Amino acid sequence: LMGERNGAARFTPRAEWMANARAFVFHHYDVRTVDVVAAGDTAVATVEGSWKVGRKGLPGTRASRFIVSDTFVKRGTA
């Protein structure tokens, strides 16, 4: 996840983001797909979005924008 905080870009690895996401309270979440590139059984999707989140048990919220690229690989026949 590539996001911005205080005007600066910040990269967060997937494992860190997933671990921290459980502590978020989402007040707004909006995404749109900006690109999908497919090659054989593999596709890379890029989305951009915005959210407004707070932390469970803490006052206040913050809004920010983000970009996510994810890779998908078809395995088996399903």
Accessible surface in RSA format (square Angstrom, percent):
REM  Atomic radii and reference values for relative SASA: ProtOr
REM  Chains: A
REM  Algorithm: Lee & Richards
REM  Probe-radius: 1.40
REM  Slices: 20
REM RES _ NUM      All-atoms   Total-Side   Main-Chain    Non-polar    All polar
REM                ABS   REL    ABS   REL    ABS   REL    ABS   REL    ABS   REL
RES LEU A   1    41.38  23.0  20.98  15.0  20.40  51.3  22.20  15.6  19.18  51.6
RES MET A   2    81.80  42.4  79.61  52.7   2.19   5.2  78.29  66.6   3.51   4.7
RES GLY A   3    15.49  19.1   0.00   N/A  15.49  19.1  14.14  38.8   1.35   3.0
RES GLU A   4    64.13  36.8  59.09  44.7   5.03  12.0  33.01  63.8  31.12  25.4
RES ARG A   5   116.33  48.8 109.07  55.6   7.25  17.3  31.27  42.7  85.06  51.6
RES ASN A   6   150.45 103.8 105.02 101.5  45.43 109.4  41.55 100.0 108.90 105.3
RES GLY A   7    76.51  94.3   0.00   N/A  76.51  94.3  36.90 101.3  39.60  88.7
RES ALA A   8    59.27  54.5  53.26  82.2   6.02  13.7  58.99  83.1   0.28   0.8
RES ALA A   9    84.40  77.6  50.54  78.0  33.86  77.0  51.25  72.2  33.15  87.8
RES ARG A  10   113.21  47.5 107.18  54.6   6.02  14.3  40.16  54.9  73.05  44.3
RES PHE A  11   127.98  64.0 106.94  66.2  21.04  54.7 106.94  64.8  21.04  60.2
RES THR A  12    10.48   7.5  10.40  10.5   0.08   0.2   4.36   5.9   6.13   9.3
RES PRO A  13    63.35  46.2  61.37  55.9   1.98   7.2  63.35  52.3   0.00   0.0
RES ARG A  14   147.47  61.9 135.78  69.2  11.70  27.9  68.79  94.0  78.68  47.7
RES ALA A  15    81.25  74.7  66.58 102.7  14.68  33.4  73.83 104.0   7.42  19.7
RES GLU A  16    70.30  40.4  61.99  46.9   8.31  19.8  32.82  63.5  37.48  30.6
RES TRP A  17    55.10  22.1  54.61  26.4   0.49   1.2  54.49  29.1   0.61   1.0
RES MET A  18    98.81  51.2  96.51  63.9   2.30   5.5  87.44  74.3  11.37  15.1
RES ALA A  19    61.90  56.9  46.52  71.8  15.37  35.0  47.16  66.4  14.74  39.0
RES ASN A  20    56.73  39.1  56.07  54.2   0.66   1.6   4.31  10.4  52.42  50.7
RES ALA A  21    19.04  17.5  13.42  20.7   5.62  12.8  13.59  19.1   5.45  14.4
RES ARG A  22   176.56  74.1 163.26  83.2  13.30  31.7  79.36 108.5  97.21  58.9
RES ALA A  23    32.58  30.0  28.13  43.4   4.44  10.1  32.27  45.4   0.30   0.8
RES PHE A  24    20.10  10.1  12.67   7.8   7.44  19.3  12.67   7.7   7.44  21.3
RES VAL A  25    60.83  40.0  57.19  51.8   3.64   8.8  60.83  52.9   0.00   0.0
RES PHE A  26    86.60  43.3  56.81  35.2  29.80  77.5  56.81  34.4  29.80  85.3
RES HIS A  27   107.18  58.6  68.70  47.7  38.48  98.4  48.54  50.0  58.63  68.2
RES HIS A  28    88.96  48.6  80.44  55.9   8.52  21.8  59.88  61.7  29.08  33.8
RES TYR A  29   125.00  58.4  95.90  54.6  29.10  75.7  63.28  47.6  61.71  76.1
RES ASP A  30    81.00  56.7  78.25  77.9   2.75   6.5   9.56  22.5  71.43  71.2
RES VAL A  31    65.42  43.0  44.43  40.2  20.99  50.6  44.88  39.0  20.53  55.7
RES ARG A  32   141.73  59.5 135.38  69.0   6.35  15.1  66.05  90.3  75.67  45.9
RES THR A  33    84.25  59.9  59.94  60.8  24.31  57.9  30.42  40.9  53.83  81.4
RES VAL A  34    60.77  40.0  27.68  25.1  33.08  79.7  31.82  27.6  28.95  78.5
RES ASP A  35    74.90  52.5  68.93  68.6   5.97  14.1  21.26  50.0  53.63  53.5
RES VAL A  36    87.82  57.8  60.76  55.0  27.07  65.2  60.76  52.8  27.07  73.4
RES VAL A  37    88.12  58.0  83.44  75.5   4.68  11.3  86.11  74.8   2.01   5.5
RES ALA A  38    77.67  71.4  46.86  72.3  30.81  70.1  46.97  66.2  30.70  81.3
RES ALA A  39    74.84  68.8  58.61  90.4  16.24  36.9  67.67  95.3   7.18  19.0
RES GLY A  40    82.31 101.5   0.00   N/A  82.31 101.5  43.30 118.8  39.01  87.4
RES ASP A  41    94.00  65.8  79.66  79.3  14.33  33.9  18.68  44.0  75.32  75.1
RES THR A  42    49.11  34.9  46.60  47.2   2.51   6.0  28.09  37.7  21.03  31.8
RES ALA A  43    26.10  24.0  25.23  38.9   0.87   2.0  25.68  36.2   0.42   1.1
RES VAL A  44    59.46  39.1  57.82  52.3   1.64   3.9  57.82  50.2   1.64   4.4
RES ALA A  45    20.29  18.7  18.84  29.1   1.45   3.3  18.84  26.5   1.45   3.8
RES THR A  46    27.77  19.8  27.77  28.2   0.00   0.0  16.12  21.7  11.65  17.6
RES VAL A  47    35.31  23.2  35.31  32.0   0.01   0.0  35.31  30.7   0.01   0.0
RES GLU A  48    41.12  23.6  40.51  30.6   0.62   1.5   4.99   9.6  36.14  29.5
RES GLY A  49     9.03  11.1   0.00   N/A   9.03  11.1   8.14  22.3   0.89   2.0
RES SER A  50    30.51  25.8  30.12  40.2   0.38   0.9  19.06  40.6  11.44  16.0
RES TRP A  51    16.79   6.7  15.79   7.6   1.00   2.3  14.47   7.7   2.32   3.8
RES LYS A  52    90.08  43.9  90.08  55.3   0.00   0.0  32.80  29.5  57.27  61.0
RES VAL A  53     3.54   2.3   2.63   2.4   0.91   2.2   2.63   2.3   0.91   2.5
RES GLY A  54     7.12   8.8   0.00   N/A   7.12   8.8   7.12  19.5   0.00   0.0
RES ARG A  55    99.51  41.8  94.46  48.2   5.05  12.0  34.11  46.6  65.39  39.6
RES LYS A  56   129.20  63.0 108.29  66.4  20.91  49.8  68.96  62.1  60.24  64.2
RES GLY A  57    84.78 104.5   0.00   N/A  84.78 104.5  45.06 123.7  39.72  89.0
RES LEU A  58   115.26  64.2  99.32  71.1  15.94  40.1 101.24  71.1  14.02  37.7
RES PRO A  59   130.79  95.3 100.05  91.2  30.74 111.7 111.42  92.0  19.38 120.4
RES GLY A  60    57.95  71.5   0.00   N/A  57.95  71.5  39.91 109.5  18.05  40.4
RES THR A  61    67.64  48.1  32.39  32.8  35.25  84.0  23.13  31.1  44.51  67.3
RES ARG A  62    91.95  38.6  85.37  43.5   6.57  15.7  48.73  66.6  43.22  26.2
RES ALA A  63    75.07  69.0  48.87  75.4  26.21  59.6  49.00  69.0  26.07  69.1
RES SER A  64    13.46  11.4   8.46  11.3   5.00  11.5   7.20  15.3   6.26   8.8
RES ARG A  65   145.41  61.1 144.16  73.5   1.26   3.0  52.80  72.2  92.62  56.1
RES PHE A  66     8.58   4.3   4.03   2.5   4.55  11.8   6.71   4.1   1.87   5.3
RES ILE A  67    84.33  48.0  82.51  61.5   1.82   4.4  82.51  59.4   1.82   4.9
RES VAL A  68    42.17  27.8  40.67  36.8   1.50   3.6  41.77  36.3   0.41   1.1
RES SER A  69    71.25  60.2  44.00  58.7  27.25  62.8  29.36  62.5  41.90  58.7
RES ASP A  70    38.49  27.0  35.70  35.5   2.79   6.6   9.69  22.8  28.80  28.7
RES THR A  71    79.27  56.4  57.89  58.7  21.38  51.0  34.41  46.2  44.87  67.8
RES PHE A  72   115.61  57.8 111.00  68.8   4.61  12.0 114.57  69.5   1.04   3.0
RES VAL A  73    76.00  50.0  51.05  46.2  24.95  60.1  52.01  45.2  23.99  65.1
RES LYS A  74   120.45  58.8 100.47  61.6  19.98  47.6  54.37  48.9  66.07  70.4
RES ARG A  75   195.78  82.2 173.05  88.2  22.73  54.1  69.73  95.3 126.05  76.4
RES GLY A  76    67.77  83.6   0.00   N/A  67.77  83.6  40.53 111.2  27.24  61.0
RES THR A  77   144.24 102.6 111.85 113.4  32.38  77.2  82.84 111.3  61.40  92.8
RES ALA A  78   121.11 111.4  68.80 106.2  52.31 119.0 105.44 148.5  15.68  41.5
END  Absolute sums over single chains surface
CHAIN  1 A     5898.4       4595.1       1303.2       3482.5       2415.8
END  Absolute sums over all chains
TOTAL          5898.4       4595.1       1303.2       3482.5       2415.8
